[in-house]
Amino acid sequence: MPVIPINYYIFLSLALFTIGIVGVLTRRNAIIIFMCIELMLNAVNVLLVAFSKMHHVAAFAADRATTVGTEAQLFVFFIMVVAAAEVTVGLAIIVMLYRNIHSVDINFLNRLKH
Amino acid sequence: MHINEILFWFLTALALFSAMMVVFSKNPVHSVLWLIMVFMAITGHYIIMNAQFLAIVNMIVYAGAIMVLFLFVIMFMNLNAESEPQKSKWMKFAAVLSGGSLMLILIAALKDNDGFISSMRGEGSIGLIKNLGKVLFTDYVVPFEISSILFLSAMVGAVVLGKKESSTIVS
């Protein structure tokens, strides 16, 4: 019976999340920053599914008909739904931005400072 | 080594490498393609964990719909590697340093646990459509309907933001 420790999934998720954060901090292209936010959302999704499975494996040993862990997977489903809506509006905002300042460089977005 | 462990390590390496390429590739189109690779690797992880419905949804919604939307917007804007703005070296160094220290702290905080994921025969039916659909349409039917309203408002918002007249109003 193959056993994968939950730590491996935690480390994978943390690494993906950190790569997303580094991407947000280092890049200046608004679209790349948006993609890095998607990467962070997906890291969280992987962790939620892994915890759901871990919880289910622990409960399954006692009761073979258990459905423990379903909620986390539905949570991931709702995260995907919200992410899809967020991408729609965000890309519309970026397109509008490009139409106005003819660039997607976020360093041009400092008008609130002046 | 069992096939699940081999697949786990392969998909993990693929996901991390592709995620790094998303951040470090100069051309935005290449970034989108690498992000699709990340989503495929994550879909493979879902399949290993027997979350089959989420695997399919991840594939169709993320790698299919959302990434096509990104590609469409990038091609619409005619971005390429030459017009790509760059931050200074010190800013990049500081960003990597702060991200690395965040990861170090989180690993130090979370490493002490002994949970595991195993794949026994005949187990793991929670990720199947039958179970998820039953729970979604009984216990979670109100959030489901609210999310449809969210989609409608997002659609209306995108149309309002993307209309040609809005640019003259803003500028």
Interface residues (C-beta under 8 A of the other chain):
Chain A: M1 P2 V3 I4 P5 I6 N7 Y8 Y9 I10 F11 L12 L14 A15 L16 F17 T18 I19 G20 I21 V22 G23 L25 T26 R27 R28 N29 I31 I32 F34 M35 C36 E38 L39 N42 N45 V46 V49 A50 F51 S52 K53 M54 H56 V57 A58 F60 R64 T67 V68 G69 T70 E71 Q73 L74 V76 F77 F78 M80 V81 V82 A83 A84 A85 E86 V87 T88 V89 L91 A92 I93 I94 V95 M96 Y98 R99 N100 S103 V104 D105 N107
Chain B: H2 I3 N4 E5 F8 T12 A15 L16 A19 M20 V22 V23 P28 S31 V32 L35 V38 F39 I42 H45 Y46 M49 N50 A51 F53 L54 V57 N58 V61 Y62 A65 I66 L69 F70 V73 I74 F76 M77 L79 E84 P85 Q86 K87 M91 K92 A94 A95 V96 S98 G99 G100 L102 M103 L106 I107 L110 K111 N113 D114 G115 F116 I117 S118 S119 M120 E123 G124 I126 G127 N131 L132 V135 L136 Y140 P143 S147 L150 F151 S153 A154 M155 G157 A158 L161 G162 S166 S167 V170 S171
